[in-house]
């Protein structure tokens, strides 16, 4: 099973806005009577940028993909058995989720500001659940195991 987390779409509104501004410039060029070649260049450029902005808003880039045996964060694929800890860390760009690996100098960082606020908690819970499952850990529910009569 694969779970995909995508970047927050609001980060890409600027692309759509830039396309609309260029289309506005094309309208002004047309209104002032400039040659149709100049107007058509601005219409084409603005239209393509606006379409690209709409495409990115509809399908933001993938930030993380959680699979059964590995995780792919921003193109870096790491096996769950190579990850030792999931936590949060402060970076120069704000708070990030860190996946510490068996190699101390190769942690995987996922900036929290890239994710929609509602997904941060679910991603952290999913990361911990997958990590626990990969290492064979279970959550203790507070009850004792049944006594099967054998001495330990």
C-alpha positions as CSV (number, residue, x, y, z in Angstrom):
1,X,0.0,0.0,0.0
2,X,1.2,3.5,-0.8
3,X,0.2,6.8,0.8
4,X,1.2,10.0,-0.9
5,X,1.6,13.4,0.7
6,X,1.7,16.5,-1.5
7,X,2.9,20.1,-1.0
8,X,0.5,22.7,0.2
9,X,-1.2,24.1,-3.0
10,X,-1.2,27.7,-1.7
11,X,2.6,27.8,-2.2
12,X,2.1,27.9,-6.0
13,X,-0.5,30.7,-6.3
14,X,2.2,33.0,-7.5
15,X,2.6,31.0,-10.7
16,X,-1.0,31.5,-11.6
17,X,-0.8,35.2,-10.6
18,X,2.2,35.7,-12.8
19,X,0.4,34.3,-15.8
20,X,-2.7,36.5,-15.1
21,X,-0.5,39.6,-14.8
22,X,1.2,38.8,-18.2
23,X,-2.3,38.4,-19.7
24,X,-3.2,41.8,-18.2
25,X,-0.1,43.3,-19.9
26,X,-1.3,41.7,-23.2
27,X,-4.7,43.4,-22.7
28,X,-3.0,46.8,-22.1
29,X,-0.8,46.3,-25.2
30,X,-3.9,45.6,-27.3
31,X,-5.7,48.6,-25.8
32,X,-2.8,50.9,-26.7
33,X,-2.8,49.6,-30.3
34,X,0.6,47.9,-30.3
35,X,1.3,45.4,-33.1
36,X,-0.6,42.2,-32.9
37,X,2.7,40.2,-32.9
38,X,3.6,41.7,-29.5
39,X,0.1,41.1,-28.1
40,X,0.1,37.5,-29.3
41,X,3.5,36.9,-27.7
42,X,2.2,38.1,-24.4
43,X,-1.1,36.3,-24.7
44,X,0.7,33.0,-25.5
45,X,3.2,33.4,-22.7
46,X,0.6,34.5,-20.1
47,X,-1.7,31.7,-21.2
48,X,0.9,29.0,-20.9
49,X,2.1,30.3,-17.5
50,X,-1.5,30.5,-16.2
51,X,-2.3,27.0,-17.4
52,X,0.9,25.7,-15.7
53,X,-0.2,27.5,-12.5
54,X,-3.6,25.8,-12.7
55,X,-2.0,22.4,-13.3
56,X,0.3,22.8,-10.3
57,X,-2.6,24.0,-8.1
58,X,-4.6,21.0,-9.1
59,X,-1.8,18.5,-8.6
60,X,0.9,19.9,-6.3
61,X,4.3,18.1,-6.3
62,X,4.7,15.0,-4.1
63,X,6.6,15.5,-0.9
64,X,6.5,12.0,0.6
65,X,5.4,8.5,-0.4
66,X,5.0,5.9,2.3
67,X,5.2,2.4,1.1
68,X,5.2,-0.9,3.0
69,X,9.0,-1.4,2.8
70,X,10.4,2.1,2.2
71,X,9.7,5.8,2.2
72,X,10.4,8.3,-0.6
73,X,10.9,11.8,0.6
74,X,11.6,14.4,-2.1
75,X,13.2,11.7,-4.3
76,X,15.3,10.1,-1.5
77,X,14.2,6.5,-1.0
78,X,15.0,5.0,2.4
79,X,14.1,1.5,3.7
80,X,12.1,1.5,6.9
81,X,14.7,-0.7,8.5
82,X,17.3,2.0,8.0
83,X,15.4,4.6,9.9
84,X,16.0,4.7,13.6
85,X,13.9,7.7,14.8
86,X,11.2,10.1,13.7
87,X,11.0,13.5,15.3
88,X,10.9,17.2,14.9
89,X,13.8,19.6,14.6
90,X,14.2,23.3,14.2
91,X,16.1,24.4,11.1
92,X,17.0,27.7,9.6
93,X,13.9,27.5,7.5
94,X,11.5,26.6,10.3
95,X,10.3,23.4,11.8
96,X,10.9,20.1,10.0
97,X,10.1,16.4,10.5
98,X,13.4,14.5,10.6
99,X,13.9,10.9,9.8
100,X,17.2,9.8,11.5
101,X,18.8,6.9,9.7
102,X,21.5,4.4,10.8
103,X,24.0,6.7,9.1
104,X,24.2,9.7,11.6
105,X,25.3,12.1,8.9
106,X,22.3,11.3,6.5
107,X,19.1,12.4,8.2
108,X,16.1,13.1,5.9
109,X,14.3,16.4,6.5
110,X,10.8,17.2,5.5
111,X,9.9,20.9,6.2
112,X,6.5,21.2,8.0
113,X,5.7,24.4,6.1
114,X,5.5,22.5,2.9
115,X,2.6,20.4,4.1
116,X,-1.0,21.4,4.6
117,X,-1.5,21.9,8.4
118,X,-4.1,19.1,8.6
119,X,-1.7,16.5,7.2
120,X,1.2,17.1,9.6
121,X,-0.2,15.2,12.5
122,X,-1.5,12.3,10.3
123,X,1.9,12.1,8.6
124,X,3.8,11.9,11.9
125,X,1.4,9.2,13.2
126,X,1.8,7.2,9.9
127,X,5.6,7.6,10.1
128,X,5.7,6.3,13.6
129,X,3.3,3.4,12.9
130,X,5.3,2.3,9.8
131,X,8.6,2.6,11.8
132,X,7.2,0.5,14.6
133,X,5.9,-2.1,12.2
134,X,9.3,-2.3,10.4
135,X,11.2,-2.9,13.6
136,X,8.6,-5.2,15.1
137,X,7.4,-2.9,17.9
138,X,3.9,-2.9,19.2
139,X,2.1,-0.4,21.3
140,X,1.6,-1.7,24.9
141,X,-2.1,-1.4,25.7
142,X,-1.5,-1.5,29.5
143,X,-2.6,-5.1,30.0
144,X,-0.5,-8.1,31.0
145,X,-0.1,-11.1,28.7
146,X,-2.1,-14.2,29.5
147,X,-0.4,-16.6,31.9
148,X,0.2,-19.8,30.1
149,X,1.6,-21.6,33.1
150,X,5.3,-21.6,32.0
151,X,8.0,-20.2,34.2
152,X,10.3,-17.7,32.8
